[in-house]
Amino acid sequence: MKQISDLPSWLRLHLAFLNANQCERLIEYFGDVTTAVAATREQWKQVSGLREKTIEQFFNLDYALVEQALNWAQQPDHYIITLADETYPELLREISDPPILLYVRGDLSLLKAPQLAVVGSRHASRQGLQIAEDFSRHLSSVGLCITSGLAHGIDAAAHRGALQGQGKTLAVVGTGLDRIYPAANQTLAREIASQGAIVSEYPLGTKPLAHNFPQRNRIISGMATGCLVVEAALKSGSLITARQAMEQGREVFAIPGSINNSLAKGCHQLIKQGAKLVESAQDILEELAPLVEFTWNADQLTQPPGLVVKNAPHPLLDIMQFEPISLDELVVLSKMAASDIQSQLMMLELDGQIETLSGGRWRRL
């Protein structure tokens, strides 16, 4: 059974754009959703908190839109769940304004899986992309579902990393599920739908409207136990998600960066506001383990690629010695990819083992 609630009635409320608070008032007044939907316009006017515009939207609704949604839900691995369904994620139900209905394509069970939101800049650095992918792959491999927004940059890197782990990832989008945005992520979206799930609160046919994306961020943070910010400018959607996570009582994690990197400033601000500074995936697991029920093998908890194990010798340090050295020289001497070297240099700098010099050079301390 895909749904246990009166789905057609919920769809009518949803397509008329009623929110959770308004639905709660209707249910309190009429006793249940079915009775509320069957009531007259005059009866609806007796319910406090309902604007005339909302009432008009409901009673003028084109029922063909309901049929379209019901037909969509009959396709394999397509679901529509409501606040009244047992499959609705409990953590999301607890936020102040949960969506009354979710469209899901893929593995429905992941909605209740232990989740970590991973978010960041759409215009991320190569180093940031590598870190997001590495962290997500590692955390997915030990049992966490990685939740993000299918956007360019950090979101896409997080999804790709999770698919390389146990393949458990959720993409929360700001369009109808019959549309994929951005179009460049079509292939990634198909992989997520086959190995994870794509989720939206928006009706079928909804276009990528700018105001939908900040709104959907509360779902990304709301379903997750924690939220990791990899790179974020001071004014960004990622910080909106992180602040919503804080308001929702979620654990917030941030990866620091260079003080000269504008994409690190948002993370630094979050750390000042109480987010946990993260240097490894283990930092996240230690915080989340007491809060969620998931099984992970301690033997799997090796350090993710691109991160530095504290107090362990590092091959780059042997190469660097104490004379200034450039990235090009490190690539030649180490035979490693430049992106891997850059992420490791950042962690070594944060650990106080090297310093950045002018001209794109580094020196061991």
C-alpha positions as CSV (number, residue, x, y, z in Angstrom):
1,M,0.0,0.0,0.0
2,K,1.5,3.3,-1.0
3,Q,-0.7,5.6,1.1
4,I,-2.9,5.1,4.1
5,S,-4.6,8.6,4.1
6,D,-7.3,10.0,2.0
7,L,-4.9,11.1,-0.7
8,P,-7.4,12.8,-3.1
9,S,-8.6,15.0,-0.2
10,W,-5.0,15.9,0.8
11,L,-4.2,16.6,-2.8
12,R,-7.0,19.1,-3.1
13,L,-5.8,20.9,0.0
14,H,-2.2,20.8,-1.3
15,L,-3.0,22.1,-4.8
16,A,-5.0,24.9,-3.2
17,F,-1.7,25.8,-1.4
18,L,-3.0,25.3,2.2
19,N,-0.2,25.0,4.7
20,A,0.1,22.6,7.7
21,N,-1.3,25.2,10.2
22,Q,-4.4,25.8,8.0
23,C,-4.9,22.0,7.5
24,E,-4.7,21.5,11.3
25,R,-7.4,24.2,11.8
26,L,-9.7,22.5,9.3
27,I,-9.2,19.1,10.9
28,E,-9.9,20.5,14.3
29,Y,-13.1,22.1,13.1
30,F,-14.5,19.3,10.9
31,G,-12.9,16.3,12.6
32,D,-11.0,14.9,9.7
33,V,-9.7,15.8,6.2
34,T,-12.4,13.9,4.3
35,T,-15.2,15.8,6.1
36,A,-13.4,19.1,5.6
37,V,-13.0,18.7,1.9
38,A,-16.7,17.7,1.6
39,A,-17.8,20.9,3.5
40,T,-19.4,23.9,1.8
41,R,-17.9,27.2,1.1
42,E,-20.0,28.8,3.9
43,Q,-18.8,26.2,6.4
44,W,-15.2,26.9,5.5
45,K,-15.7,30.6,6.2
46,Q,-16.5,29.7,9.8
47,V,-12.9,28.3,10.3
48,S,-10.6,30.8,11.8
49,G,-7.3,31.5,10.1
50,L,-8.5,30.9,6.5
51,R,-8.2,33.8,4.2
52,E,-10.8,34.4,1.5
53,K,-8.2,33.9,-1.2
54,T,-7.4,30.5,0.2
55,I,-11.0,29.5,0.3
56,E,-11.5,30.6,-3.3
57,Q,-8.4,28.7,-4.5
58,F,-9.8,25.5,-2.9
59,F,-13.3,25.8,-4.3
60,N,-12.2,26.8,-7.8
61,L,-9.5,24.1,-8.0
62,D,-9.4,22.1,-11.3
63,Y,-9.8,18.5,-10.3
64,A,-7.9,17.4,-13.4
65,L,-4.8,18.4,-11.4
66,V,-5.7,15.9,-8.7
67,E,-6.2,13.2,-11.3
68,Q,-2.8,14.0,-12.9
69,A,-1.1,13.6,-9.5
70,L,-2.9,10.3,-8.7
71,N,-2.0,8.9,-12.1
72,W,1.7,9.9,-11.6
73,A,1.6,8.1,-8.2
74,Q,0.6,4.8,-10.0
75,Q,3.9,4.6,-11.8
76,P,6.6,2.3,-10.3
77,D,8.6,3.9,-7.5
78,H,6.4,7.0,-7.5
79,Y,4.8,8.0,-4.2
80,I,2.8,10.8,-2.7
81,I,2.7,10.8,1.1
82,T,0.9,13.1,3.5
83,L,1.2,14.3,7.0
84,A,-1.2,11.6,8.0
85,D,0.8,8.7,6.5
86,E,3.1,6.5,8.6
87,T,5.8,6.8,6.0
88,Y,6.1,10.6,6.6
89,P,9.5,11.4,8.1
90,E,9.0,12.0,11.9
91,L,11.8,14.6,12.2
92,L,10.2,16.6,9.4
93,R,6.8,16.4,11.0
94,E,8.2,18.1,14.1
95,I,9.3,21.3,12.4
96,S,7.2,24.5,12.6
97,D,5.9,24.4,9.0
98,P,6.2,20.9,7.6
99,P,5.0,20.3,4.0
100,I,1.5,18.7,4.1
101,L,2.5,16.4,1.2
102,L,5.6,15.0,-0.4
103,Y,6.1,13.6,-3.9
104,V,8.8,10.9,-3.9
105,R,10.5,9.1,-6.7
106,G,12.7,6.2,-5.7
107,D,13.3,4.4,-2.4
108,L,10.5,5.6,0.0
109,S,12.2,4.0,3.0
110,L,15.0,6.5,2.9
111,L,12.7,9.2,4.2
112,K,13.0,7.6,7.6
113,A,16.7,6.7,7.3
114,P,19.3,8.5,9.5
115,Q,20.3,11.5,7.4
116,L,23.0,14.1,7.2
117,A,22.3,17.2,5.1
118,V,25.4,18.3,3.1
119,V,25.1,21.8,1.6
120,G,27.4,24.5,0.2
121,S,28.1,26.9,-2.6
122,R,26.9,26.4,-6.2
123,H,30.2,28.0,-7.3
124,A,32.5,25.9,-5.1
125,S,36.2,25.5,-5.4
126,R,37.8,22.3,-6.7
127,Q,39.0,21.7,-3.2
128,G,35.5,22.2,-1.8
129,L,34.0,19.8,-4.3
130,Q,36.6,17.2,-3.5
131,I,36.0,17.5,0.3
132,A,32.2,17.3,-0.1
133,E,32.5,14.2,-2.3
134,D,35.0,12.5,0.0
135,F,33.0,13.2,3.2
136,S,29.7,12.1,1.6
137,R,31.2,8.9,0.2
138,H,32.7,8.0,3.6
139,L,29.6,8.8,5.6
140,S,27.4,7.0,3.2
141,S,29.7,3.9,3.4
142,V,29.1,3.7,7.2
143,G,25.4,4.0,7.1
144,L,24.2,7.6,6.8
145,C,21.9,8.8,4.1
146,I,23.3,12.0,2.5
147,T,20.6,14.6,1.8
148,S,21.1,17.6,-0.4
149,G,19.4,19.8,-3.0
150,L,20.7,18.6,-6.5
151,A,22.1,22.0,-7.2
152,H,25.4,22.7,-9.0
153,G,28.5,22.7,-6.9
154,I,28.6,21.2,-3.4
155,D,25.1,19.6,-3.6
156,A,26.0,17.6,-6.7
157,A,29.4,16.6,-5.3
158,A,27.6,15.3,-2.1
159,H,25.2,13.2,-4.1
160,R,28.0,11.8,-6.3
161,G,30.0,10.9,-3.2
162,A,27.1,9.2,-1.5
163,L,26.3,7.1,-4.6
164,Q,29.9,5.8,-4.4
165,G,29.3,4.7,-0.8
166,Q,26.2,2.6,-0.1
167,G,24.3,4.6,-2.6
168,K,22.0,6.2,-0.1
169,T,21.2,9.8,-0.9
170,L,18.1,12.0,-1.0
171,A,17.7,15.0,-3.3
172,V,15.2,17.6,-2.2
173,V,14.3,19.7,-5.2
174,G,12.5,23.0,-5.8
175,T,10.5,22.0,-8.8
176,G,7.8,19.4,-9.6
177,L,9.2,15.9,-9.9
178,D,8.4,15.8,-13.6
179,R,11.1,18.4,-14.1
180,I,14.8,18.3,-13.3
181,Y,16.7,21.5,-12.5
182,P,19.4,22.2,-13.4
183,A,19.2,20.4,-16.7
184,A,22.9,19.6,-16.5
185,N,22.1,17.2,-13.5
186,Q,19.7,15.0,-15.5
187,T,22.0,12.0,-15.4
188,L,22.8,12.5,-11.7
189,A,19.1,12.7,-11.0
190,R,18.4,9.4,-12.7
191,E,21.1,7.8,-10.7
192,I,19.7,9.2,-7.5
193,A,16.1,8.0,-8.4
194,S,17.4,4.5,-9.0
195,Q,19.7,4.2,-6.0
196,G,18.2,6.8,-3.6
197,A,15.2,9.1,-3.9
198,I,14.2,12.5,-5.1
199,V,11.7,14.5,-3.0
200,S,9.6,17.6,-3.6
201,E,6.7,19.4,-1.9
202,Y,5.8,21.1,-5.2
203,P,3.0,20.0,-7.5
204,L,3.8,18.4,-10.8
205,G,4.7,21.0,-13.5
206,T,6.2,23.5,-11.0
207,K,8.9,25.4,-12.7
208,P,12.3,26.4,-11.0
209,L,11.0,29.6,-9.4
210,A,13.6,31.4,-7.4
211,H,11.6,31.6,-4.2
212,N,11.0,27.9,-4.1
213,F,14.6,27.0,-3.3
214,P,15.0,28.8,0.0
215,Q,11.6,27.3,1.0
216,R,12.6,23.8,0.2
217,N,15.8,24.1,2.3
218,R,13.7,23.6,5.5
219,I,13.0,20.1,4.2
220,I,16.7,19.3,3.6
221,S,17.5,20.3,7.2
222,G,14.2,19.1,8.6
223,M,14.6,15.5,7.6
224,A,18.2,15.3,8.8
225,T,19.7,14.9,12.2
226,G,22.6,17.1,11.3
227,C,23.7,19.6,8.6
228,L,27.3,19.9,7.2
229,V,28.3,23.1,5.4
230,V,31.3,22.7,3.2
231,E,31.7,26.1,1.5
232,A,29.4,29.1,1.8
233,A,29.6,32.8,1.2
234,L,28.2,35.1,3.9
235,K,25.0,35.6,1.9
236,S,24.0,32.2,0.5
237,G,21.2,29.6,0.5
238,S,23.5,27.3,2.4
239,L,23.6,29.6,5.4
240,I,19.8,29.7,5.2
241,T,19.7,25.9,5.4
242,A,22.2,25.9,8.3
243,R,20.3,28.6,10.3
244,Q,17.0,26.6,9.7
245,A,18.8,23.5,11.0
246,M,19.8,25.4,14.1
247,E,16.3,26.6,14.6
248,Q,15.0,23.1,14.2
249,G,17.4,21.9,16.9
250,R,19.7,20.0,14.5
251,E,23.5,19.5,14.9
252,V,25.3,21.9,12.6
253,F,28.9,21.2,11.3
254,A,31.1,23.5,9.2
255,I,34.4,22.9,7.5
256,P,36.8,25.9,7.9
257,G,39.0,27.3,5.2
258,S,41.5,30.1,4.5
259,I,40.7,33.5,5.9
260,N,41.3,34.8,2.3
261,N,38.6,32.6,0.8
262,S,35.2,34.3,0.5
263,L,33.6,30.8,0.4
264,A,35.0,30.0,3.8
265,K,33.5,33.1,5.5
266,G,30.0,31.6,5.9
267,C,31.5,28.5,7.5
268,H,33.6,30.7,9.9
269,Q,30.5,32.7,10.8
270,L,28.6,29.5,11.6
271,I,31.5,28.2,13.8
272,K,31.4,31.5,15.7
273,Q,27.7,31.0,16.2
274,G,28.2,27.5,17.7
275,A,28.5,25.1,14.7
276,K,31.0,22.3,15.3
277,L,34.3,22.8,13.5
278,V,34.9,19.6,11.4
279,E,38.2,18.2,10.3
280,S,37.2,14.6,9.6
281,A,34.1,12.5,9.1
282,Q,34.8,11.0,12.5
283,D,34.0,14.4,14.1
284,I,30.5,14.1,12.6
285,L,29.9,10.5,13.5
286,E,30.9,11.1,17.1
287,E,28.3,13.8,17.4
288,L,25.5,11.9,15.6
289,A,26.0,8.4,16.9
290,P,24.1,9.0,20.2
291,L,21.2,10.7,18.3
292,V,20.4,8.2,15.5
293,E,20.0,4.5,15.2
294,F,22.3,3.3,12.4
295,T,24.8,0.5,12.2
296,W,28.4,1.2,11.2
297,N,31.5,-0.9,11.4
298,A,34.3,0.7,13.3
299,D,36.8,-1.0,11.0
300,Q,35.3,1.1,8.2
301,L,36.0,4.3,10.0
302,T,39.2,4.9,8.2
303,Q,40.1,8.5,7.4
304,P,38.5,9.7,4.1
305,P,40.8,10.5,1.2
306,G,42.1,14.0,1.2
307,L,41.9,14.4,5.0
308,V,44.8,14.3,7.5
309,V,45.0,11.9,10.4
310,K,46.3,13.8,13.4
311,N,49.6,12.8,14.8
312,A,50.3,10.6,11.8
313,P,53.2,11.2,9.4
314,H,52.1,12.7,6.1
315,P,53.8,12.1,2.8
316,L,53.5,15.7,1.7
317,L,55.5,16.9,4.7
318,D,58.4,14.6,3.7
319,I,58.3,16.2,0.2
320,M,58.0,19.8,1.4
321,Q,60.8,19.8,3.9
322,F,61.2,23.4,5.2
323,E,61.8,25.3,1.9
324,P,59.0,27.0,0.0
325,I,57.4,24.8,-2.6
326,S,54.7,25.3,-5.3
327,L,51.7,23.2,-6.2
328,D,53.3,22.3,-9.6
329,E,56.4,21.0,-7.8
330,L,54.2,19.0,-5.4
331,V,52.3,17.4,-8.3
332,V,55.5,16.3,-9.9
333,L,57.2,15.0,-6.8
334,S,54.1,13.3,-5.2
335,K,52.5,12.0,-8.4
336,M,49.2,13.0,-6.9
337,A,46.3,14.9,-8.5
338,A,46.4,18.7,-7.9
339,S,42.9,18.7,-6.4
340,D,43.9,16.0,-3.8
341,I,47.0,17.9,-2.9
342,Q,45.1,21.1,-2.4
343,S,42.6,19.6,0.0
344,Q,45.4,18.0,2.0
345,L,47.3,21.2,2.1
346,M,44.3,22.9,3.6
347,M,44.0,20.4,6.3
348,L,47.7,20.5,7.0
349,E,47.5,24.3,7.3
350,L,44.6,24.0,9.7
351,D,46.5,21.5,11.7
352,G,49.4,24.0,12.0
353,Q,51.9,21.9,10.2
354,I,52.4,24.2,7.2
355,E,51.9,27.9,6.2
356,T,50.8,29.6,3.0
357,L,53.3,32.0,1.4
358,S,52.9,34.5,-1.4
359,G,53.0,33.3,-5.0
360,G,51.0,30.1,-4.3
361,R,53.7,28.4,-2.3
362,W,53.8,26.6,1.0
363,R,56.3,25.9,3.7
364,R,56.5,23.2,6.4
365,L,56.6,24.6,10.0
